[in-house]
């Protein structure tokens, strides 16, 4: 009896760019790994979920990467950064900062799936206030950071402003510290918003900013 190949999920997108777009070559290479019964799941977080054979994971990721597709793990990890469409341009809306932040945090293991979001202006198209961690560009090179948003349920709530007008290096450092504390102190399968309530918003601020 032939043992059935184990399948795993990959989360795939085209990285941080102008809008959530895929080109024809990218769609074709994804289709190579699908049969007549396969389905692609489109998530609300600008990702496609595709099932691939575990034994081919590395090869498939390399092939996807060559065409500009980025692969992320599925499960209790930091998801790739949900972004706005950068309608006013890459520099004006801080695309380099969004790309760097995504590189630093996407795929990090955490107690429960964590959703970060970014928007390049105060219109907030990237929905930073209703995700676990939200970043909003508010000046020429300054960023407000929100944490603890909850999108679903009767108790849905906006995130709270954690710190104002952070320059990029400060932003990266604070987000890294938040994720480290959550990874170390969060309970298994504890959503980030619940962790913030339990651990304490002010306690987090005091620990990170040493007040």
Secondary structure, DSSP 8 states (H G I E B T S, - for coil): ------EEEEEEE--SSSSS---HHHHHHHHTT--TT---EE-TTS-EEEEEEGGGHHHHHHHHHHTT-EEEE-SSBB---B----TT-TTTTTHHHHHHHHHHHTT-B-SS-B-EEEESSTT-TT-GGGSSEEEEE-SSS-EEEEE--B-SSTT-B--EEEEEEE-HHHHHHHHHHHHHHHHHH--TT--HHHHHHHH-HHHHHHHHHT-
